[in-house]
């Protein structure tokens, strides 16, 4: 899987979630580590979703992990809290904002 394929998959997944009630700004940058490296961000700004292959300077949090583990989290095969506890992903910054994003994945 490439970074662009992952971004498309994440966008498709989140575009089905009910984000209309997500007010304010939620911006999480993802740093991909391992064999496939890259960066992308997910932003929800007043209920509007953006998933872009760039760094986000004013992010709320950064999530780092391999493309495989990030994909597993977004596909529901790996629970975000378990991934953090097992060291499969790392979170820097506002943990609560990342958990808001995790809740949207359950929808």
N, C-alpha and C positions, 0 to 999 in steps of 0.2 A: 504494500500500500504506500502511495506517495502522500506527501503533505497535502497537496491539492485535493486528493481523493478523500482524505480524512476530513478536511474542511467542508467539503460538499456533504459528506455523510452527517457531520455534526449539524450543519445548517438545516438539512432535511429533517433531522430528529427534533431540533429545537423549534423549527417553524411549525411543528404540529402541537407544541405545548401552548398552554394558555398563558402568554406573557403580557397580555393587555393590561393586567392589573399591576404589573411590575413598574412602579413609579420611581422616578429619580434615575440614578445611573448605577449600573452594575458593569464593571469592566474587569475581565480576568484575562491575563496573558498566559499563554501556554508555551513553555520552552521544551522542545523535543530533544531528548538526549539519546545516546546509543548510536547504532548504525545509521539510522535515518535522523538527521538533525534538521531543525527548523524552528520557526516561531509563528504563532498566530494568536489572535485574540477573539474573544467573544464579548460583545457589548450589547446590553439592553438599555436603551435610553428612552425613558417614558413609554415603555411598551413596544419599542421598535428594535428588532433584532439585527445585529451585524456580526458576521463572522469573516474576518479578513486575515490574509497572510502577512501581517506586519507586527512590529512591536507596538505596544500601547504605552505611551510615556506616562500618562496619569492613571495607571491601573490601580484597582483596589487590591489585587492579589496576583501572584505568579504561581502557576502550577507547573512543576517540572516532572518529566517522566519519559519513558520510551514511548514510541508511537504505538506499540502493541498494548501497553498498559493504559494509555490514554484512550485508545479505541475501545478497549474492554470496558472502561468506565462509561463511555458514552453509549455503548451498545447494551448496557445493563448486565454484562457478564462479570463485572467487578464492582462491588459497592465502594463508593468513594472513601468512606470512613475506614473500611478494611484496607484499602490500598494505601492509605496514609499510615495506618498502624503497622502494616507489614513493610513499609519503606519502599513500596512500588511507585508511589508518587510523593512529591514534596510540595508543601504549600508555604509560601512566604506572604505575609501581609494579612489582609482581613479574611480570616477563616470563615466568618459568618456569611460573607458575600459568596464564597465558593459553595457553601452549603445551600444557599438560595438557588444557585445554579444546579446543584445536585438534586434538589427537590423538583425542579422543573423537568429533570430527566425522568422522574417517576411517572409523569403524566402521559 
